[in-house]
């Protein structure tokens, strides 16, 4: 996701630089956008290297590519380590380490009693459940994934309050 956008921006910037009547403000804006994408890619790569090891980055990126393909179908997509309760959030094509524990999204102080991510993790199977938070209803799908020898769970969350299901 980042790489194709970065290549596109590089081409645009090169074209702008080589043109005779380059809009310098637009060039600066495009350069700043490219810098931000490079920074986000570096943050993601450093996190992956620290958590999974550099040798598993290709596997992790392949999983992210599959997630990006369905990102618009869900309201939230998270990669969860249900043992450590750690979360990586996927937001608008960006992967960010969350400061919250996985259960805090559900406004809880401890791991959920009926945690489908730990079930998916333990049983190597996909689990689905409905969860209520405040006045909202969510359908959650938990899918186990392996990156090298590290097992994580992809959580796909769809807010369905007031929708015909």
C-alpha positions as CSV (number, residue, x, y, z in Angstrom):
1,X,0.0,0.0,0.0
2,X,2.7,2.5,1.0
3,X,5.1,1.4,-1.6
4,X,2.8,1.9,-4.6
5,X,1.8,5.3,-3.3
6,X,5.5,6.3,-2.7
7,X,6.4,5.3,-6.2
8,X,3.5,7.3,-7.5
9,X,4.6,10.3,-5.5
10,X,8.2,9.9,-6.6
11,X,7.1,9.9,-10.3
12,X,4.9,13.0,-9.7
13,X,7.7,14.9,-7.9
14,X,10.3,14.0,-10.6
15,X,7.9,15.2,-13.3
16,X,7.2,18.4,-11.4
17,X,10.9,19.1,-10.9
18,X,11.7,18.6,-14.6
19,X,8.8,20.9,-15.8
20,X,9.5,24.5,-16.6
21,X,6.6,26.0,-14.7
22,X,6.7,23.9,-11.5
23,X,4.3,24.9,-8.7
24,X,6.7,25.0,-5.8
25,X,3.9,24.9,-3.2
26,X,2.5,21.7,-4.7
27,X,6.0,20.3,-4.9
28,X,6.5,20.9,-1.2
29,X,3.1,19.4,-0.4
30,X,3.9,16.2,-2.4
31,X,7.4,16.0,-0.9
32,X,5.9,16.2,2.6
33,X,3.3,13.5,1.8
34,X,6.2,11.3,0.6
35,X,8.2,12.0,3.7
36,X,5.2,11.0,5.9
37,X,4.7,7.7,4.0
38,X,8.4,6.9,4.3
39,X,8.3,7.7,8.1
40,X,5.2,5.5,8.5
41,X,6.9,2.6,6.6
42,X,10.0,2.9,8.8
43,X,7.9,2.9,12.0
44,X,6.1,-0.2,10.8
45,X,9.3,-1.9,9.7
46,X,11.0,-1.2,13.1
47,X,8.0,-2.5,15.0
48,X,7.9,-5.7,12.9
49,X,11.6,-6.2,13.2
50,X,11.4,-5.8,17.0
51,X,8.4,-8.0,17.5
52,X,8.6,-10.7,14.7
53,X,12.2,-10.4,13.5
54,X,13.4,-9.1,10.2
55,X,13.2,-12.4,8.5
56,X,9.4,-12.4,8.8
57,X,8.7,-9.0,7.3
58,X,7.9,-10.4,3.9
59,X,5.3,-12.8,5.4
60,X,3.8,-9.9,7.5
61,X,3.6,-7.6,4.5
62,X,1.8,-10.4,2.5
63,X,-0.8,-10.6,5.3
64,X,-1.1,-6.8,5.3
65,X,-1.7,-6.8,1.5
66,X,-4.6,-9.2,2.0
67,X,-6.0,-7.1,4.8
68,X,-5.8,-3.9,2.7
69,X,-7.9,-5.6,0.1
70,X,-10.8,-5.9,2.5
71,X,-10.1,-2.8,4.7
72,X,-13.1,-0.8,3.4
73,X,-15.6,-3.6,4.4
74,X,-14.9,-3.2,8.1
75,X,-15.0,-0.3,10.6
76,X,-11.9,-1.5,12.5
77,X,-9.2,-4.0,11.7
78,X,-6.7,-5.0,14.4
79,X,-3.8,-7.4,14.6
80,X,-3.9,-8.8,18.1
81,X,-1.5,-10.7,20.2
82,X,-4.1,-12.2,22.6
83,X,-1.5,-13.6,25.0
84,X,0.0,-10.1,25.6
85,X,-3.2,-8.2,24.8
86,X,-1.2,-6.0,22.4
87,X,-2.9,-4.4,19.4
88,X,-1.8,-3.1,16.0
89,X,-4.6,-0.9,14.5
90,X,-5.0,-0.6,10.8
91,X,-6.4,2.9,10.1
92,X,-6.8,4.4,6.6
93,X,-4.0,2.2,5.2
94,X,-1.7,2.9,8.2
95,X,-0.6,0.3,10.7
96,X,-0.1,1.8,14.2
97,X,0.8,0.2,17.5
98,X,-2.0,1.0,19.9
99,X,-1.3,2.2,23.4
100,X,-4.5,0.4,24.6
101,X,-4.8,-3.2,25.6
102,X,-7.1,-5.2,23.2
103,X,-9.9,-5.3,25.8
104,X,-9.9,-1.6,26.4
105,X,-11.7,-1.0,23.1
106,X,-14.6,-2.8,24.7
107,X,-14.4,-0.6,27.8
108,X,-13.2,-3.4,30.0
109,X,-10.5,-3.5,32.7
110,X,-9.4,-7.0,31.9
111,X,-9.5,-9.6,29.1
112,X,-12.9,-10.5,27.8
113,X,-14.4,-13.7,29.3
114,X,-15.6,-14.9,25.9
115,X,-12.5,-13.6,24.0
116,X,-12.7,-15.0,20.4
117,X,-9.2,-13.9,19.7
118,X,-7.8,-16.3,22.3
119,X,-10.1,-19.0,21.0
120,X,-8.9,-18.4,17.5
121,X,-5.3,-18.4,18.8
122,X,-5.7,-21.6,20.8
123,X,-7.8,-23.6,18.3
124,X,-6.3,-22.3,15.0
125,X,-9.8,-21.6,13.7
126,X,-11.9,-18.6,12.8
127,X,-14.5,-17.4,15.4
128,X,-17.3,-14.9,15.1
129,X,-19.3,-13.2,17.8
130,X,-21.6,-10.2,18.4
131,X,-20.5,-7.7,21.1
132,X,-22.4,-4.7,22.6
133,X,-20.6,-1.6,23.7
134,X,-22.6,1.4,24.9
135,X,-25.4,1.7,22.3
136,X,-23.4,0.0,19.5
137,X,-23.5,-3.5,18.2
138,X,-20.5,-5.1,16.6
139,X,-19.8,-8.3,14.7
140,X,-16.3,-9.4,15.3
141,X,-14.4,-12.0,13.3
142,X,-11.1,-13.4,14.7
143,X,-8.8,-15.1,12.2
144,X,-5.5,-16.7,13.4
145,X,-2.4,-15.9,11.2
146,X,1.1,-17.2,11.4
147,X,4.2,-15.1,10.7
148,X,7.1,-17.4,11.0
149,X,6.6,-19.2,14.3
150,X,4.7,-16.2,15.8
151,X,0.9,-16.6,15.9
152,X,-1.3,-13.5,15.9
153,X,-5.0,-12.9,15.3
154,X,-6.6,-10.5,12.8
155,X,-9.7,-9.0,14.3
156,X,-12.3,-7.7,11.8
157,X,-14.9,-5.4,13.4
158,X,-18.1,-4.2,11.8
159,X,-20.4,-1.8,13.6
160,X,-24.0,-3.0,12.7
161,X,-26.2,-1.0,15.0
162,X,-29.6,-0.4,13.2
163,X,-28.6,-2.3,10.1
164,X,-30.5,-5.2,8.7
165,X,-28.5,-8.3,9.3
